Amino acid sequence: MKLLIAVDGSKASEAAVKFAAKLCADMTGPNHITLITVQDDTALKLFKKYTQKGVVDDYLREECDKNLAWSIRYLNKVNLHHDMVIKWGNPSKQIINEAKNGGFDLLIMGAKGRSVWADHLMGSVAQRVTAVSKVPVVIVKN
């Protein structure tokens, strides 16, 4: 089974990774895990005009590395092969596109991410992904 796990460094995304690892342990046959993290760079586009070239992109990359660090360590510890995808832009759109275009069988994500304030304003990334995705979605509550 080909699994896509959305991670953002939150406890909920850690629960999603643990769930996926258990799911893989319970299944027979080949399994493949891809971690995806998306940095919403919308607010930082203006800063790109006024900072040295690459400063904002370096910052976003560092944030992606932070988001992925725990998940990578955990999957290595439990001996599960995985790869990573890093995207910039609208998180829900990027996750949906990757799930569809990557030929994934299942998308796993936490119920709540780090953006609690945005969740109250416009609904969570998990809600938008679940509403639009053609790939089956498992929402993990921690």
Stockholm file with secondary structure:
# STOCKHOLM 1.0

chainA/1-142         MKLLIAVDGSKASEAAVKFAAKLCADMTGPNHITLITVQDDTALKLFKKYTQKGVVDDYLREECDKNLAWSIRYLNKVNLHHDMVIKWGNPSKQIINEAKNGGFDLLIMGAKGRSVWADHLMGSVAQRVTAVSKVPVVIVKN
#=GR chainA/1-142 SS CEEEEECCSSHHHHHHHHHHHHHHHHCCSCCEEEEEEEECCGGGHHHHHHSCTTHHHHHHHHHHHHHHHHHHHHHHHTTCCEEEEEEESCHHHHHHHHHHHTTCSEEEEESCCSCHHHHHHHCCHHHHHHHHCSSCEEEECC
#=GC SS_cons         CEEEEECCSSHHHHHHHHHHHHHHHHCCSCCEEEEEEEECCGGGHHHHHHSCTTHHHHHHHHHHHHHHHHHHHHHHHTTCCEEEEEEESCHHHHHHHHHHHTTCSEEEEESCCSCHHHHHHHCCHHHHHHHHCSSCEEEECC
//
